[in-house]
Amino acid sequence: MMAVTSSCKEGNKIAMDNGKYVRYTPEQVEALERLYYECPKPSSMRRQQLIREYPILSNIEPKQIKVWFQNRRCREKQRKEASRLQAVNRKLTAMNKLLMEENDRLQKQVSQLVCEKSYFRQQSQQQAGLATTDTSCDSVVTSGHQHHLTPQHPPRDASPAGLLSIADETLTEFLSKATGTAVEWVQMPGMKPGPDSIGIVAISHGCTGVAARACGLVGLDPTRVAEILKDRPSWFRDCRAVDVINVLSTGNGGTIELFYMQLYAPTTLAPARDFWLLRYTSVLEDGSLVVCERSLNNTQNGPNMPPAANFVRAEMLPSGYLIRPCEGGGSIIHVVDHMDLEPWSVPEVLRPLYESSTLLAQKTTMAALRHLRQISQEISQPNVTGWGRRPAALRALSQKLSKGFNEAVNGFTDEGWSMLESDGADDITLLVNSSPGKMMGINLSYSNGFPSVGTAVLCAKASMLLQNVPPAILLRFLREHRSEWADSGIDAYSAAAIKAGPCSLPMSRGGSFGGQVILPLAHTIEHEEFMEVIKLENMGHYRDDMIMPGDIFLLQLCSGVDENAVGSCAELIFAPIDASFSDDALIIPSGFRIIPLDSGTDASSPSRTLDLASTLEVGTAGNQTTGDRSGRCGNSKSVMTIAFQFVYEIHLQENIAAMARQYVRSIIASVQRVALALSPSNFGSHAGFQSPPGSPEAQTLARWICQSYRCFLRMELLKHEGTESILKSLWHHTDAILCCSMKAPPVFMFGNQAGLDMLETTLVALQNVSLEKIFDENGRKALFAEFPQVMQQGFMCLKGGICLSSMGRAVSYERAVAWKVVNDEENAHCICFMFINWSFV
């Protein structure tokens, strides 16, 4: 019954105008439909072949069959478009209903606030009148004292009848938060509702504890949604375990569950949390499914859960999920999370982690909706994704990475972890684990053909406070510039440890990095988390059976790289894997976690890089931009947690422990150096230019470079030289310009954007790159043979050749020029190189 398009009509008209149109019989239509599903667009030869193979079509001209296939494709296209539009219409209708309900709730909240304002105005007027007549101080003090007294409630009855009463109260309070005005909700910054958004997200204002609320649409039926959300460890990465202790049935067809839940601590500086909870599942009169929960911290006459070692008992206030069926399929979901995480139990600097409703919304409330949307998409599009893995298998791998990292950060004794003695400094904590569960799958060495059982895992972990460093920018730098902080020898050792075969102690090979190739594997719908395989090329595996350098593969999970996401946690977790990448591969993860300690929006530019770009903005406009940026993120704080795991043979424990301490300390030093350069205080002034002590400022050095080039080569380096634009023009010059010191060994001290791109480094790390390292043997010979010319005549020219980036990639250049840079006193300051028409090989 679908209408045909104009092209379909024209095709019919052509056939009928020729006078050869034949009406199809039902048998012919059936045959053509079968052929269409085999080949929707047959060629001319194929159509003629069909007429010969199917006698039933012998009375039809090939041109008419061509028109039939055209019309059939038109109808198929229209059917798909109509189906898509119907789905969009259903989604928009449901979203409109959700927005109307939210509008009604907000109107009720406004009315309530107006009434409260009127009441408080009357109260203040009455108190002002009483203050003029009553001079008694005692009554005022006493009433104030009584107002702040916290009533002590008697223990609640936890018998079956008492639990049913608690469940009913929990349901009522939860619904008042989900759809009513029991909590004053304010829209979460940066969240805009729409058909493609995650939903409507709000955070609490002025209530006990922290609370977050979200409403959204998913293409799953309510029963399936409830089943997924109850399995909290499958979607909540901070959930360590959920143990259901008891289940009771209610008279209205609902169920009451008593369960114990443990949450990981996000950092090494705070203890983990646990909860003793009641969960009530029921169906409302309108058919909505409700799953609500609350803590049972003060009960008697029933089951109880004693405090656990190394855990702080937190409280969950009435929370849960309201799941309503949506017309045309799917569900409308209201999620409420309301907790008191006992912030008194952590150092004061970390209390924002436990007092931030924004962080709760990001890590818990929105995570539930995102997981449901991901499951819905996987069901509707069950395709095989990266490396032949189905979405469920990749999701299981990401959960494995996250769980392994959380276990390393927390180091629970019931998992087999025990602490090693300190070396006198408290900056690094070392734990070891040799339990059978942890060692399962590890086959480190062989002895007479039998696998060795004397293996263990050592974890070195630390936490550090960062100030004025956007977590997303720092994490992105760590991901994209691994050579700035990682040691290739440690990577090779870790890769060898998960393989069968002996491996020796790791040796530092920091300067021997090969290329780093990032291979995308999978990502979530909103790209807030993605998984990838990192290929480190030309790296030794430190195995006796592998003498030649090989490739190392890391499975890596990355999240929180969006600078515009409010209150999000940034994580970079990775683990060495075998090239076979089997589903049951051993995962020993290490990595970084950066959590903001305030909920302020980081409005820094997503395109900011570690370079001189901010120093190039001169004049009033540039200074204003810098001031605005510094003002927006000048007081932000975050906590970074680092945890690295190493598999080793037990007899090497002392050596591995010393190596791990040294390695993690070197990583901390690298992170601190990078964080200092990424801090907004270093942008907008020449302080961002990290040059050796006693060297000139960036503008002065740029002027010397151009003056020396003009003096020795008798030509201009820059086309347009203004007193304020020399540095900017030099920075954006298309050829790679690099300055190196005149001391032995010569190291680089400045580079423009093209120079840093060619060497694949940054200004901070440029000083660790020596001149000799970037040339091969032939290049070094040519350089040293011509180098005296620079000191005698002031410049030299080099023929085209090959040099190497800091990551070992080959770079070809057409020719190169080197000249002596002299200062205002005409003393030699440095040597400047310009590589012309360079490109990666």
C-alpha positions in Angstrom: 0.0 0.0 0.0 3.1 2.3 0.0 3.0 5.2 -2.5 5.7 5.0 -5.1 8.1 7.9 -5.8 8.3 9.9 -9.0 11.1 7.7 -10.3 8.9 4.6 -9.8 6.0 6.3 -11.6 8.3 7.3 -14.5 9.5 3.8 -14.8 5.9 2.5 -15.1 5.1 5.2 -17.6 8.0 4.3 -19.9 7.0 0.7 -19.9 3.4 1.5 -20.7 4.2 4.1 -23.4 6.1 1.4 -25.3 2.9 -0.6 -25.4 4.6 -3.8 -24.1 3.5 -3.7 -20.5 2.4 -7.1 -19.2 0.4 -7.5 -16.0 2.2 -9.8 -13.6 0.6 -12.9 -12.3 0.8 -13.9 -8.6 3.2 -16.6 -9.5 5.5 -14.2 -11.4 5.4 -11.7 -8.5 6.4 -14.5 -6.1 9.3 -15.5 -8.3 10.5 -12.0 -8.7 10.4 -11.5 -4.9 12.5 -14.5 -4.3 15.0 -13.2 -6.9 15.0 -9.8 -5.3 16.1 -11.1 -1.9 18.9 -13.0 -3.7 20.0 -10.0 -5.8 18.2 -6.6 -5.3 20.0 -5.0 -8.3 20.6 -7.4 -11.1 22.7 -6.4 -14.1 21.3 -6.4 -17.7 23.0 -9.8 -18.4 21.6 -11.2 -15.2 18.0 -10.1 -16.1 18.2 -11.8 -19.4 19.6 -14.9 -17.7 16.6 -14.9 -15.3 14.2 -14.9 -18.2 16.0 -17.9 -19.6 16.2 -19.8 -16.3 12.6 -19.1 -15.2 10.1 -20.0 -18.0 7.3 -18.3 -16.0 8.9 -14.9 -16.9 9.4 -15.7 -20.6 6.5 -13.4 -21.7 8.0 -10.3 -19.9 10.6 -8.0 -21.5 13.9 -7.4 -19.8 13.1 -3.7 -19.6 9.9 -4.3 -17.7 11.8 -6.6 -15.3 14.3 -3.8 -14.8 11.4 -1.4 -14.0 10.0 -3.9 -11.5 13.3 -4.1 -9.6 13.5 -0.3 -9.6 10.1 0.0 -8.1 10.8 -2.8 -5.6 13.9 -1.0 -4.4 11.9 2.2 -4.1 9.3 0.5 -1.9 12.0 -1.0 0.3 13.7 2.4 0.7 10.3 4.0 1.6 9.5 1.2 4.1 12.8 1.7 5.9 12.4 5.4 6.0 8.8 5.1 7.3 10.0 2.7 10.0 12.8 5.1 11.0 10.4 8.1 11.1 7.9 6.1 13.2 10.7 5.2 15.7 11.8 8.9 15.9 8.2 9.9 16.3 7.7 7.4 19.2 10.9 8.7 20.8 9.9 12.3 20.5 6.4 11.6 21.8 7.9 9.9 24.9 10.4 12.6 25.4 7.6 15.2 25.1 5.7 13.4 27.8 8.7 13.2 30.0 9.4 17.0 29.5 5.7 17.8 30.3 5.9 15.8 33.5 9.2 17.5 34.4 7.5 20.9 33.7 4.6 20.0 36.0 7.0 19.0 38.7 8.9 22.2 38.4 5.7 24.2 38.6 4.8 22.4 41.8 8.3 23.2 43.1 7.9 26.9 42.2 4.6 27.0 44.0 6.1 25.4 47.0 9.0 27.8 47.1 6.6 30.8 46.8 4.6 29.5 49.8 7.8 28.9 51.8 9.0 32.4 51.0 5.7 33.9 52.1 5.8 31.9 55.3 9.4 32.9 56.1 8.5 36.5 55.5 5.7 36.4 57.9 7.8 34.6 60.5 10.6 37.2 60.2 8.1 40.0 60.6 6.6 38.4 63.7 10.1 37.8 65.2 11.0 41.4 64.5 7.9 42.5 66.4 8.7 40.2 69.4 12.3 41.4 69.5 11.0 44.9 70.3 8.9 43.8 73.3 10.8 40.7 74.6 14.3 41.4 76.0 14.7 37.8 77.4 17.9 36.2 76.1 17.3 32.8 77.7 14.3 32.0 75.5 16.1 32.8 72.3 19.2 30.7 73.2 17.1 27.8 74.4 14.9 27.7 71.3 18.0 27.9 69.1 19.6 25.0 70.9 16.5 22.9 70.7 16.2 23.6 66.9 19.6 22.0 66.3 19.1 18.9 68.4 19.1 15.7 66.3 16.4 13.3 67.4 17.5 9.8 68.2 15.1 7.4 66.6 14.5 4.0 68.3 15.6 0.9 66.3 13.2 -0.2 63.6 11.6 -3.6 63.7 13.3 -5.9 61.1 10.8 -8.8 61.4 8.9 -9.7 58.2 6.0 -7.3 59.1 8.4 -4.6 60.1 10.4 -5.0 56.8 7.1 -4.6 54.9 6.4 -1.4 56.7 9.9 -0.1 55.9 9.5 -1.1 52.3 6.2 0.8 51.9 7.8 3.9 53.5 10.8 3.5 51.1 8.5 3.3 48.1 6.6 6.5 49.1 9.7 8.5 49.8 11.4 7.3 46.6 8.4 8.3 44.4 8.3 11.7 46.1 11.9 12.2 45.0 11.5 10.7 41.5 8.3 12.6 40.5 7.6 14.9 43.3 9.2 17.8 45.2 10.7 16.0 48.2 14.2 17.1 47.0 15.0 20.4 45.4 16.5 19.4 42.1 18.6 21.7 39.9 19.6 20.8 36.3 23.1 19.4 36.1 25.5 21.9 34.4 26.3 21.0 30.8 23.3 18.6 30.4 20.7 19.6 27.7 17.7 17.3 27.1 16.9 16.2 23.6 16.1 13.2 21.5 19.7 12.1 21.2 20.8 13.0 24.8 21.1 10.6 27.7 18.0 12.2 29.3 17.2 14.9 31.9 19.8 14.9 34.7 19.5 16.9 37.9 21.4 17.1 41.2 20.2 18.0 44.6 20.4 21.4 46.3 20.5 21.7 50.1 19.5 18.2 51.1 21.1 15.7 53.4 24.0 13.8 51.8 24.4 13.8 48.0 21.6 13.0 45.5 21.2 12.8 41.7 18.2 12.1 39.5 17.9 11.2 35.8 15.0 10.5 33.4 15.5 8.9 30.1 14.3 6.5 27.4 15.7 3.1 26.5 14.5 0.5 24.0 14.1 -2.3 26.5 11.0 -3.6 28.3 10.6 -2.8 32.0 11.3 -6.3 33.2 14.6 -6.5 31.4 15.5 -3.0 32.6 14.9 -4.0 36.2 17.0 -7.2 35.8 19.9 -5.2 34.4 19.8 -2.5 37.0 19.6 -4.9 39.9 22.9 -6.5 38.7 24.8 -3.4 39.9 28.4 -4.9 39.5 27.7 -5.3 35.7 27.4 -1.5 35.1 28.6 0.3 38.2 32.4 0.1 38.0 32.9 1.1 41.7 30.7 -1.8 42.9 32.9 -4.6 44.2 30.2 -7.1 45.3 26.5 -7.5 46.0 25.5 -10.5 48.2 21.7 -11.2 48.6 21.2 -12.5 52.1 17.5 -13.0 52.3 14.4 -12.8 50.0 10.8 -12.3 51.1 7.6 -12.3 49.1 4.9 -9.7 49.8 1.2 -10.1 49.5 0.9 -7.7 46.5 3.2 -9.8 44.3 6.4 -7.8 45.2 9.6 -9.0 46.7 11.8 -7.7 49.5 15.5 -8.4 49.4 18.1 -7.9 52.1 21.6 -7.6 50.6 25.1 -6.4 51.4 27.0 -4.2 49.0 30.7 -3.1 48.9 32.1 -0.2 46.9 35.7 0.3 46.0 37.6 3.3 47.3 38.4 5.6 44.4 41.9 6.4 45.7 44.5 5.0 48.0 43.9 7.9 50.5 40.4 6.8 51.6 38.8 3.6 52.9 36.1 1.7 50.9 32.4 1.9 51.6 29.8 -0.8 52.3 26.0 -0.8 52.7 23.4 -3.0 54.4 20.3 -2.6 52.3 16.7 -3.4 51.8 15.4 -3.6 48.2 11.7 -3.6 47.4 10.4 -4.5 44.0 6.8 -4.0 43.2 4.3 -3.1 40.4 2.2 0.1 40.7 -1.5 0.3 39.7 -0.6 2.0 36.4 1.7 -0.9 35.5 4.9 0.8 36.3 7.7 -1.3 37.8 9.5 0.1 40.8 12.7 -1.0 42.4 13.5 1.0 45.5 16.3 0.7 48.1 17.4 2.1 51.4 19.9 1.3 54.2 19.0 -0.8 57.3 21.4 0.8 59.8 19.3 0.8 62.9 17.1 -2.3 63.2 16.3 -5.1 65.6 14.5 -8.5 65.6 15.9 -9.4 62.2 19.0 -10.1 60.1 21.9 -7.7 60.5 25.3 -7.2 58.9 28.2 -6.4 61.3 30.8 -3.9 60.3 33.5 -5.2 58.1 37.2 -4.5 58.5 38.7 -1.8 56.1 35.2 -0.5 55.2 33.2 2.5 56.4 29.5 1.8 56.7 27.7 4.4 54.5 24.0 5.1 54.3 21.7 4.9 51.3 18.6 7.1 51.7 15.5 6.1 49.7 16.6 5.6 46.1 15.8 3.4 43.2 14.3 3.1 39.7 10.8 3.9 38.4 10.3 2.0 35.1 7.2 2.7 33.0 6.3 1.0 29.7 6.4 3.3 26.7 3.9 3.2 23.9 5.4 1.4 20.9 8.0 -0.4 23.0 10.8 0.5 25.3 10.7 2.1 28.8 10.7 5.5 30.4 13.1 5.4 33.4 13.5 7.6 36.5 16.7 7.0 38.4 17.3 8.4 41.9 20.5 8.0 43.9 20.6 9.5 47.4 23.5 8.6 49.7 25.3 9.8 52.8 28.9 8.6 52.2 30.3 9.7 55.6 32.8 12.3 54.4 34.1 12.7 58.0 36.1 9.5 57.5 38.4 10.9 54.9 41.1 13.7 54.9 39.5 17.1 54.5 41.1 17.7 51.1 39.3 14.6 49.8 35.9 15.4 51.3 34.6 17.0 48.0 34.7 13.5 46.5 32.0 12.4 49.0 30.1 15.6 49.1 29.6 16.2 45.3 26.2 15.4 43.9 27.8 16.0 40.4 30.3 13.2 40.9 27.5 10.9 42.1 25.5 11.7 39.0 28.4 11.0 36.7 29.6 7.8 38.3 26.3 6.2 39.3 23.1 7.8 38.0 24.2 8.5 34.4 26.2 5.3 34.3 23.0 3.3 34.8 21.3 5.1 31.8 24.3 4.8 29.6 24.6 1.1 30.3 21.0 0.5 29.4 21.3 2.4 26.2 24.4 0.4 25.3 22.6 -2.9 25.9 19.7 -1.7 23.8 21.9 -0.8 20.9 23.7 -4.1 21.1 20.4 -6.0 21.0 19.2 -3.9 18.0 22.5 -4.1 16.2 24.1 -7.5 17.1 27.2 -7.0 14.9 30.7 -8.2 15.4 32.9 -5.3 16.2 36.7 -4.8 16.6 39.0 -7.8 16.2 36.1 -10.2 15.6 34.7 -9.6 19.1 31.0 -9.2 19.9 30.0 -6.1 22.0 29.2 -8.3 25.1 32.7 -9.8 25.0 34.4 -6.4 24.6 32.3 -5.0 27.5 33.4 -7.9 29.6 37.0 -7.1 28.9 36.5 -3.5 29.9 34.9 -4.6 33.1 37.9 -6.9 33.7 40.3 -4.0 33.2 38.4 -1.7 35.5 37.9 -4.4 38.2 41.6 -5.4 38.2 42.7 -1.8 38.6 40.2 -1.2 41.4 41.5 -4.3 43.2 45.1 -3.0 42.9 44.2 0.4 44.2 42.3 -1.0 47.2 44.5 -4.1 48.0 41.9 -6.0 50.1 43.4 -8.6 52.4 40.6 -11.1 51.5 41.9 -11.0 47.9 45.3 -12.1 49.1 47.1 -8.8 49.2 49.7 -8.1 51.9 51.9 -5.0 52.4 55.6 -4.9 52.1 57.8 -2.8 54.5 58.5 0.7 53.4 62.0 1.8 52.4 61.8 4.8 54.7 59.7 7.1 52.4 55.9 7.0 52.5 55.3 8.1 49.0 54.9 4.6 47.4 52.9 1.7 48.9 53.9 -1.8 47.9 51.6 -4.8 48.1 52.2 -8.4 47.0 49.7 -11.1 46.1 50.6 -14.8 45.6 47.1 -16.2 46.2 46.0 -19.0 43.8 43.1 -16.9 42.5 45.4 -14.1 41.5 48.0 -16.4 40.0 45.5 -18.4 37.9 46.6 -18.2 34.3 50.1 -16.9 35.0 52.8 -19.2 33.6 56.0 -17.2 34.1 58.7 -19.8 33.8 59.4 -23.4 33.1 61.6 -25.9 34.9 62.1 -29.4 33.3 59.0 -28.9 31.3 56.7 -28.2 34.2 55.4 -24.7 35.0 56.8 -22.9 38.0 54.4 -22.1 40.8 56.7 -19.7 42.6 55.1 -16.6 41.1 53.4 -13.5 42.6 52.1 -10.1 41.6 53.5 -6.9 43.1 51.6 -3.6 43.1 53.2 -0.2 43.5 50.6 2.5 44.1 50.5 6.2 45.1 48.2 9.2 45.1 49.1 12.8 44.5 47.2 16.1 44.6 47.1 18.2 41.4 46.2 21.8 41.2 45.0 23.9 38.3 45.4 20.9 35.9 42.4 19.9 33.8 42.1 16.1 34.2 41.0 15.5 30.7 44.0 17.4 29.2 46.5 15.6 31.4 45.0 12.2 30.7 45.0 12.9 27.0 48.7 13.8 27.2 49.5 10.6 29.0 47.6 8.6 26.4 49.1 10.2 23.3 52.7 10.7 24.6 53.5 7.4 26.4 57.2 7.8 25.7 57.2 10.9 28.0 56.6 8.8 31.1 56.9 5.0 30.3 60.0 2.9 30.2 60.3 0.5 27.3 62.2 -2.0 29.4 59.4 -2.2 31.9 56.8 -2.6 29.2 58.8 -5.4 27.6 59.2 -7.1 30.9 55.5 -6.9 31.7 54.7 -8.3 28.2 57.1 -11.2 28.7 55.7 -12.0 32.1 52.3 -13.1 30.8 53.9 -15.4 28.2 55.2 -18.9 28.6 59.0 -18.7 29.0 61.7 -17.3 31.3 62.3 -13.6 31.5 65.0 -11.7 33.3 64.9 -8.5 35.4 63.8 -5.4 33.4 66.5 -3.0 32.4 65.9 0.6 31.7 65.6 1.3 27.9 63.9 4.7 28.1 65.5 6.0 24.9 64.8 3.0 22.7 61.1 3.5 22.0 59.8 2.4 18.7 56.6 3.6 17.2 53.3 3.7 19.1 50.2 2.8 17.1 46.7 3.2 18.6 44.3 0.6 17.2 40.6 1.4 18.0 38.6 -1.5 19.4 35.3 -0.3 20.7 33.5 2.7 22.2 30.3 3.5 24.0 27.4 5.4 22.4 28.4 8.8 23.6 32.2 8.1 23.3 32.7 8.9 26.9 34.7 5.6 27.2 36.6 3.7 24.6 38.8 0.7 24.4 41.8 0.3 22.1 44.9 -1.8 21.5 48.3 -0.1 21.8 50.9 -1.5 19.5 54.5 -0.7 20.6 56.7 -1.5 17.6 60.2 -2.8 17.6 60.4 -3.6 21.3 62.3 -6.5 22.8 60.2 -9.0 24.7 63.1 -10.0 27.1 62.7 -13.7 26.4 65.5 -16.1 25.7 63.7 -17.4 22.6 63.3 -13.8 21.2 66.6 -12.1 20.3 65.2 -9.7 17.7 63.0 -6.8 18.8 59.3 -7.5 18.5 56.0 -5.8 19.0 54.2 -5.3 22.3 50.4 -5.1 22.6 48.5 -3.4 25.4 44.8 -3.5 25.9 43.8 0.0 27.0 40.7 1.5 28.5 40.3 5.3 28.4 37.5 7.5 29.8 37.0 11.1 30.8 38.8 12.8 27.9 35.9 15.2 27.3 36.9 18.5 28.9 33.3 19.7 28.8 31.9 16.9 30.9 31.2 18.2 34.4 32.7 16.3 37.4 33.8 13.3 35.4 36.6 11.0 36.4 39.4 10.5 33.9 41.0 7.0 33.7 43.7 5.4 31.6 44.0 1.7 32.4 46.1 -0.7 30.4 47.4 -4.3 30.5 49.8 -6.3 28.3 48.2 -8.9 26.1 49.4 -11.6 23.8 49.0 -11.0 20.1 46.5 -13.8 19.9 44.2 -11.7 22.2 42.1 -14.7 23.4 38.9 -14.2 25.4 40.4 -15.7 28.5 43.6 -13.7 28.2 45.3 -12.9 31.5 44.7 -9.3 32.5 47.1 -7.6 34.9 46.1 -3.9 34.6 48.0 -0.8 35.6 47.1 2.9 35.1 46.1 6.3 36.2 42.9 7.7 37.7 42.3 11.5 38.0 39.2 12.7 40.0 38.3 16.4 40.2 37.9 17.6 43.8 35.4 20.3 42.9 32.3 20.5 40.7 33.2 23.7 38.9 33.1 23.5 35.1 36.5 23.4 33.5 36.1 25.7 30.5 39.6 25.3 29.2 39.9 25.1 25.5 39.9 21.5 24.2 42.5 22.4 21.6 45.1 23.5 24.1 48.4 21.7 23.7 51.7 21.8 25.5 53.3 24.4 23.3 53.9 28.2 23.0 50.5 28.9 21.5 49.3 30.9 24.5 52.4 33.0 24.6 51.8 34.1 21.0 48.7 36.1 21.9 49.9 39.6 22.3 48.2 42.9 22.9 45.0 43.6 24.8 42.9 40.9 23.2 45.4 38.1 23.9 45.9 39.2 27.5 42.1 39.3 28.1 41.7 35.8 26.8 44.4 34.5 29.0 43.0 36.2 32.0 39.6 34.8 31.4 41.0 31.3 31.1 43.0 31.5 34.3 40.0 32.9 36.1 37.8 30.0 35.1 40.2 27.2 36.2 42.6 28.9 38.5 41.6 27.1 41.7 40.7 23.6 40.6 42.1 20.6 42.4 42.1 16.9 41.5 43.6 13.8 43.0 45.6 11.4 40.8 45.9 7.7 41.8 48.7 5.6 40.2 48.8 1.8 40.4 51.2 -0.4 38.5 51.3 -4.2 38.8 54.2 -6.5 38.0 54.3 -10.3 37.7 57.5 -11.8 39.1 59.1 -14.9 40.5 59.1 -14.9 44.3 62.9 -15.2 44.6 63.3 -11.9 42.8 60.9 -10.0 45.1 63.5 -7.7 46.6 64.8 -6.6 43.3 61.4 -6.2 41.7 60.3 -4.1 44.7 63.2 -1.8 44.3 62.6 -1.5 40.6 58.8 -0.8 41.2 59.5 2.0 43.7 62.0 3.6 41.4 59.7 3.3 38.3 56.6 4.7 40.0 58.6 7.6 41.5 60.0 8.4 38.0 56.4 8.3 36.7 55.3 10.7 39.4 58.1 13.1 38.5 57.2 13.0 34.9 53.5 13.6 35.7 54.5 16.6 37.9 56.6 18.0 35.2 53.8 17.7 32.6 51.2 18.9 35.0 53.2 22.1 35.7 53.4 22.8 32.0 49.7 22.1 31.5 48.6 24.3 34.4 46.7 27.4 33.2 49.1 29.6 35.1 51.7 28.7 32.6 49.6 29.8 29.7 49.3 33.4 28.7 52.8 34.4 29.8 56.4 33.4 28.9 56.5 31.3 32.1 55.1 28.5 29.9 58.4 28.4 28.0 60.5 26.0 29.9 64.0 27.0 28.9 67.3 26.4 30.7 68.3 28.8 33.5 69.9 32.0 32.3 68.5 31.7 28.7 66.5 34.6 27.2 62.8 34.9 27.0 61.0 33.5 24.1 60.6 36.8 22.3 64.2 37.7 22.6 65.4 34.2 21.4 63.1 34.5 18.4 64.6 37.9 17.6 68.1 36.5 17.9 67.3 33.6 15.6 66.0 35.8 12.8 68.8 38.4 13.1 71.5 35.7 13.0 69.8 34.1 10.0 69.8 37.5 8.2 73.4 38.1 9.2 75.0 34.9 8.0 72.7 33.7 5.1 72.0 37.2 3.8 68.3 36.6 3.5 65.1 36.9 5.6 63.9 33.9 7.6 60.4 35.4 8.0 58.4 37.2 5.3 56.9 39.7 7.7 58.8 40.8 10.8 57.0 43.0 13.4 58.3 43.6 16.9 55.3 41.8 18.4 54.8 39.0 15.8 58.3 37.5 15.4 57.7 34.7 17.9 54.2 34.0 16.5 55.5 33.9 12.9 58.5 31.7 13.9 56.2 29.4 15.9 53.9 28.8 12.9 56.7 28.5 10.3 56.0 25.6 8.0 59.6 24.2 8.3 60.9 22.6 11.4 63.1 25.0 13.4 65.0 23.6 16.4 67.7 25.2 18.6 70.3 23.1 20.4 72.8 24.1 23.0 76.5 24.4 22.3 77.5 22.3 25.3 78.5 18.7 24.9 76.4 16.7 24.3 74.2 19.2 22.5 70.6 19.0 23.5 67.6 20.8 22.1 66.3 23.8 24.0 63.6 25.3 21.7 61.5 24.2 18.8 58.6 25.7 16.8 55.3 23.8 16.3 56.6 22.0 13.2 59.8 21.1 15.0 57.9 19.5 17.9 55.7 17.7 15.5 58.7 16.3 13.6 60.3 15.1 16.8 57.0 13.9 18.2 57.7 15.6 21.5 56.8 18.7 23.6 58.6 21.7 24.9 58.9 20.1 28.3 60.4 16.9 27.0 62.5 18.5 24.2 65.4 19.1 26.6 65.7 15.3 27.0 66.4 14.9 23.3 70.0 15.2 22.1 71.1 16.2 18.7 72.9 12.9 18.1 69.8 10.8 18.7 67.8 12.2 15.8 70.4 11.3 13.2 71.3 7.9 11.9 75.0 6.9 11.5 75.4 8.5 8.0 73.7 11.7 9.2 75.9 12.0 12.2 79.0 11.6 10.1 77.8 14.3 7.7 76.9 16.6 10.6 80.2 16.3 12.4 82.2 16.7 9.1 80.4 20.0 8.3 79.9 21.2 11.8 83.1 23.3 12.0 81.7 25.5 9.2 79.0 26.7 11.5 81.6 28.1 13.9 83.8 29.6 11.1 81.4 31.0 8.6 78.3 31.0 10.7 76.2 28.5 8.8 76.2 25.3 6.9 73.9 23.4 4.5 73.1 19.7 4.7 71.8 17.5 1.9 68.5 15.7 2.2 68.4 12.7 4.4 66.7 10.7 7.2 66.4 11.6 10.8 64.5 10.0 13.7 61.7 11.3 15.9 61.8 10.8 19.7 59.5 7.8 19.2 61.9 6.2 16.6 59.9 7.1 13.5 61.9 7.8 10.3 61.6 11.4 9.0 62.8 12.4 5.6 63.8 16.0 4.8 64.7 17.7 1.5 67.6 19.7 2.9 68.6 21.3 6.2 70.3 24.6 7.2 72.1 25.2 10.4 73.3 28.6 11.6 74.9 30.1 14.7 72.6 32.2 16.9 74.4 35.1 18.5 73.0 37.4 21.3 73.1 41.2 21.5 76.8 41.1 22.6 77.6 39.0 19.5 78.4 36.0 21.6 77.4 32.5 20.4 74.3 31.4 22.2 73.1 28.3 20.4 72.9 26.5 17.1 69.6 26.6 15.1 68.6 24.0 12.6 65.9 24.3 9.9 64.6 21.1 8.3 62.9 21.9 5.0 60.0 19.9 3.5 60.1 17.2 6.1 57.7 14.3 6.2 57.3 10.9 8.0 58.5 8.0 6.0 
